[in-house]
Amino acid sequence: MASGDSARARALSPLATLERGYAVLQDAEGHVVTSVAGVAAKSKISVRVADGRVHATTTRIEETTDD
């Protein structure tokens, strides 16, 4: 793989995305949560970050409104 291709592949990797500060939120069953509709207050969740996971329980859900 050429040097440019290697850099592009690295930049697109899921781990590289997490290293840039993004996270993946999962519900108690391991399903990825993409909307507040996917969780409820007092739900157990897992947040995947670059160097591990944070296990938490939600306290409340706030839906964003487009004003």
Backbone bond lengths (Angstrom), bond angles and torsions (degrees), N, CA, C in turn:
res aa  C-N    CA-C-N  psi(-1)  N-CA   C-N-CA  omega(-1)  CA-C   N-CA-C  phi
1 M - - - 1.447 - - 1.524 107.82 -
2 A 1.302 117.36 133.13 1.461 121.59 179.20 1.521 109.94 -68.91
3 S 1.316 116.00 157.16 1.460 121.65 -177.13 1.531 112.44 -54.96
4 G 1.330 117.27 -43.60 1.461 121.32 178.87 1.511 111.89 -64.22
5 D 1.335 116.52 -39.51 1.464 120.60 178.21 1.524 110.85 -65.07
6 S 1.310 116.34 -39.57 1.456 121.35 179.84 1.526 110.62 -64.21
7 A 1.322 116.82 -43.08 1.466 120.92 178.92 1.519 110.55 -64.83
8 R 1.324 117.04 -40.14 1.475 121.18 178.40 1.520 110.75 -64.39
9 A 1.327 116.92 -44.02 1.463 120.99 179.76 1.526 110.20 -62.79
10 R 1.319 116.95 -41.49 1.467 121.14 178.50 1.529 111.02 -63.46
11 A 1.327 116.77 -43.72 1.459 121.25 -178.65 1.524 111.96 -63.42
12 L 1.327 116.72 -29.15 1.461 120.72 -178.12 1.520 113.34 -91.83
13 S 1.323 117.92 -4.41 1.452 119.87 -176.68 1.523 110.95 -69.58
14 P 1.330 117.72 146.37 1.464 120.32 178.36 1.531 112.69 -57.88
15 L 1.320 118.32 -38.71 1.463 120.50 179.68 1.523 110.81 -64.64
16 A 1.321 117.63 -40.31 1.466 120.19 178.53 1.525 110.21 -62.43
17 T 1.311 116.89 -36.27 1.466 120.69 176.91 1.520 110.00 -63.29
18 L 1.328 117.45 -44.19 1.459 121.05 177.80 1.531 110.78 -63.55
19 E 1.316 117.08 -37.05 1.464 120.99 -179.78 1.525 112.00 -67.23
20 R 1.323 117.61 -19.90 1.469 121.58 176.38 1.525 111.56 -84.65
21 G 1.328 117.52 3.00 1.453 120.41 175.51 1.514 115.61 107.02
22 Y 1.308 117.44 -1.36 1.457 120.10 176.89 1.526 109.73 -80.38
23 A 1.324 115.88 164.14 1.462 121.04 179.57 1.526 108.86 -142.71
24 V 1.322 115.84 161.57 1.458 121.99 176.53 1.519 107.47 -117.81
25 L 1.314 116.43 121.82 1.459 122.71 -179.79 1.521 108.98 -96.28
26 Q 1.339 116.31 130.91 1.463 121.25 179.06 1.522 109.74 -126.49
27 D 1.336 115.57 147.50 1.465 119.84 176.25 1.524 109.19 -80.95
28 A 1.320 116.26 -178.79 1.467 121.08 -175.91 1.521 113.06 -61.10
29 E 1.335 117.70 -25.24 1.469 121.43 179.28 1.526 112.54 -89.44
30 G 1.328 116.91 -1.56 1.460 120.40 179.03 1.514 114.95 91.90
31 H 1.326 117.74 5.40 1.458 120.99 177.82 1.524 110.16 -78.78
32 V 1.321 116.80 138.01 1.453 121.35 178.42 1.525 109.01 -68.18
33 V 1.322 115.48 133.20 1.467 121.61 178.96 1.520 108.12 -97.28
34 T 1.337 116.65 122.37 1.460 121.13 -179.66 1.520 112.25 -115.28
35 S 1.324 117.10 -1.30 1.457 121.73 -177.59 1.523 109.52 -151.11
36 V 1.333 116.67 151.92 1.460 119.49 175.90 1.519 111.09 -62.57
37 A 1.304 117.12 -20.75 1.470 121.01 177.00 1.530 111.15 -66.19
38 G 1.321 117.30 -16.32 1.458 121.56 -178.04 1.513 115.14 -84.78
39 V 1.332 117.06 -4.65 1.469 120.96 179.15 1.521 109.72 -138.87
40 A 1.306 115.64 162.92 1.459 121.47 176.90 1.525 108.18 -130.58
41 A 1.300 116.46 166.02 1.455 120.49 175.27 1.526 108.99 -57.77
42 K 1.310 115.69 143.68 1.468 124.19 -179.97 1.531 113.54 69.50
43 S 1.348 116.52 19.54 1.470 120.94 175.95 1.525 109.78 -83.81
44 K 1.322 116.44 144.49 1.461 120.89 172.46 1.526 107.00 -83.25
45 I 1.331 115.88 132.90 1.459 121.61 -179.81 1.520 109.41 -134.02
46 S 1.316 114.97 164.74 1.451 122.69 176.36 1.525 107.07 -131.66
47 V 1.321 116.41 134.37 1.461 121.35 -179.69 1.518 108.14 -116.80
48 R 1.323 116.46 117.04 1.470 121.80 179.91 1.510 108.30 -90.05
49 V 1.330 116.67 122.61 1.455 123.33 175.63 1.529 107.94 -120.29
50 A 1.312 117.10 179.50 1.463 120.77 -172.32 1.528 113.81 -57.08
51 D 1.331 117.68 -37.10 1.462 118.90 -173.91 1.525 114.11 -113.46
52 G 1.327 117.49 18.63 1.459 118.85 177.36 1.514 112.94 155.86
53 R 1.327 115.08 -153.34 1.470 121.94 -177.89 1.522 109.68 -130.83
54 V 1.319 113.96 149.58 1.456 121.73 171.53 1.519 105.98 -115.50
55 H 1.322 116.92 125.41 1.465 121.33 177.23 1.519 106.84 -101.35
56 A 1.326 116.20 132.02 1.458 120.23 -174.58 1.527 110.55 -148.42
57 T 1.321 114.05 171.36 1.460 121.82 173.92 1.515 106.88 -125.20
58 T 1.323 117.32 131.78 1.460 120.62 -179.13 1.522 110.30 -70.38
59 T 1.316 116.05 149.24 1.461 120.43 176.66 1.518 111.64 -106.95
60 R 1.322 115.91 -34.78 1.466 119.96 174.91 1.517 108.79 -159.88
61 I 1.314 116.12 162.50 1.461 122.59 -179.28 1.522 107.68 -117.91
62 E 1.334 116.51 132.70 1.456 121.92 176.75 1.515 109.04 -122.59
63 E 1.302 115.94 122.58 1.451 121.00 178.51 1.535 108.48 -90.83
64 T 1.320 116.89 136.64 1.449 121.51 178.28 1.522 109.35 -78.82
65 T 1.315 115.41 136.68 1.464 119.55 176.76 1.528 107.91 -112.08
66 D 1.306 116.35 137.05 1.457 121.55 176.81 1.522 107.90 -88.52
67 D 1.318 115.45 107.08 1.479 119.96 -178.13 1.503 111.56 -85.05
